[in-house]
Amino acid sequence: MPTLEVGQTSIPYTVRHSARAKTLQMVVTSASVEVVAPEDTSSDQITNFLDNKRRWLFNAVEDCRAEATQSSLERYVSGAKLLYRGRRLMLQVEPAAIKDVSITCKSRFHIQVPRNLEGDARQQAIATALDTWMRDRAFYDAQRLTRFYARKLNVTPKAIRVSEQKHVWATCGKNKVIRINWQLVQAPLAAMEYVVAHEVTHLVHRHHNDSFWTMLGTIMPNWKERKMLLESWERANEMGK
């Protein structure tokens, strides 16, 4: 297996050529580094790409290793990171004279916790509050994006809901109810937009025939790139399994 040397650190990686890839990309997890390259990419191009990205790759690998070894009991502490809209945002956790956990988010998560909470109770309260916060943001995004793309096709879903589906990111039922997996709020917004536009198109075409993809292209001309972004993010974060 080839390796990239960054200082005293050796980073092994694999290369996968893909007919669907338009540009060179890296997929980094706690277990592996994969370079996804267009089919006609030469080994020299891949080497140059990695050389230009060596500092970014080193930091990404270190972040993944740190998160993989982080104790579950210390998951929600200052300095830890959570995925939100495609970025790993740092947590700032501090006690406060409040009754319930309070969460705000700009460039990081600012979490205030009641002073009387400690240990497992503190962690559970933060986990519950973050789960509610993420689901609320996912619902807001799902509502806003669904209405936006529905107007483009002059269709109206019966309802828009968020759920926790194990094997799919979204569904559009025969009853015209669109369900979006709330975990998509962790993905880049462009990827979530693709999923929503995809399901809205199913309000007109139930199956993935040529007419479906043509109509999707009328409301999202770059859907292929967004679909690839979703798949790349999914692999990198091992989501949607």
Phi, psi and omega in degrees: 000131179292156179227155174248127181266121176237101185063237179265006184255132175256125181246106178287149180211160174242159179239131176234119177274136185226134177291339182273342182286133177261331180222166176289136180222159174239137176244114185247126173232177178293342184255339187200164172234124180238131174260122178258121187232147172302155187301327185268014181283130180277164179294326178294321178297320179294318179298315179296320178300313180293322180297321179288337184255010190300318181292317177299317182295317179302313180296320180296318179295317179297319178298316181296319179294319180296318181290326181291328182264356181293131179297141179297331179286345180244025184293320185254073178229161177303133180101337176290164183232147177230146176284132174207119180051045173085000181237150174265104184263139182284147176265138170239107186249131180211148177286152180207161179276071181225165181267329182230156179299135179243135183231129169231155183214123170234267176270351177206169175272119175257111186243121175256136186236139176307138185299332185280356181267131179219164174058224183297324180296321178295314180296318181294320179296319178294317180300316180296317181294319179293321179299314178296317181298313181295317179296321178297316179294322179296319179295318179299312180298316181298316179298310184297313183288321179298315180296322180298310182283331177296322177297324180296328180259359180058046177234163181223115175290153178290323180200159177233122184226157171250148182210183177238086182268134188284326190240358179223155179273336181192163175217156172231107184283166177299337178276007178067026173265123179262127179243128181247132177293122185299336181294347176296343177295344178276343182276164173304143183302324179298327178289319178296321178300321178299314181300316181294313179299323177301311182290325177298321178297330177292346174294339179256313182242115184288330186249164180273061177268182182299324180296324178299307184294325177296316179293320177302321179295335179287333180257345178212084184302329182259034184299329181296316179296320180291324177296318177295323177299315179299314183294320178295316179296320180299316178295317184296328185250004178052045182262165173070020180281000000 
